[in-house]
Amino acid sequence: MSQHRAGVIERNIWASPALFVLVAWVLFKAGEVPGAWYAYGAGWLPALAMLGWCAARRRGPGIGAVVGFGVLLIMGGLFWLNHG
């Protein structure tokens, strides 16, 4: 796999928690609270997998980790305040 393609895949995986948070938000708005928490929790999986991948390659995760985990932490706190 080319270096450019690998970089694009990594950026997309780091950004994927935002999609899980969006799905969780829609489920919260629809009143499906348990399902929303599952969707939110699933958003941690790609971010943690990428963190493990970066650690295995002995490479810093970069700004993608800050954005991915930041979205999860901020929105998780807001979800908990509203639906905890």
N, C-alpha and C positions, 0 to 999 in steps of 0.2 A: 504494500500500500504506500502511496506517495506521502511525503511529509505534509504537503498541503491538504490532502484529503483527511489525514489523521487529525490535523489541526481543526478542520471544519467539524469533524465528528466530535472532538473534545469540546469545542465551544457549544455545540448543540446539546450535548449531554449536560454540561454545566448549566445551561439555560432551562433545561427541562423541569426543574422544580417549579418554575413559574406556571407551567401548564397544569401541574397537579394542584397548585394553589388556586388557579382559576376554576378548575373543576370542583374543588372543595367549596369555594365561595358560591358557585351556582347551586350546589347541593344544600348548603346552609340556607340560602335564600328560598329554596324549594321546601324547606322544612325537613329534609332528610339528614338529620344531625349525625346519627351513627355512621352513615355512608360517607358523609363529608369528612369525618375524622379519619376514616380509612384512606380516603383519597389524599388527605393531607399527609398522613403517615407514609404513604407510598412515595410521596415526593422526596423523602429522605434517602430512599434506596439509590437512585442514580448519583446523587451528590456524594454519598458515602462510598459508593463503588469507585467513583472518579478519584476521591481522596486516597483510597487504597491503591488505585492504579498509579497515581503520581508517587506515592510512597514506595511502591514496588520498583518504579523506574528511577527512584532517587532524584525526583524533579519537583520543584516547587509548583503548587497548584495554580498560582497566579490570581489574577483579578476575578476569574470565573468562579473560584471558590468563595470569594467575598460576596459576590452577587448572589450566587445560588443559596448559600447558607444564610445570607442576610435576608433574602426574600422569605425563606422558611421561618426564620426566627421572628421577624417582624410580623408576618401574617399569622403565624402560630399564636403569638401573643395577643393579637387583635381578635382572632377567633376565640381564644380562651376567655378573653374579657367579655365577649358578646354571647358565647354559647357554652362556657365552661361549666 
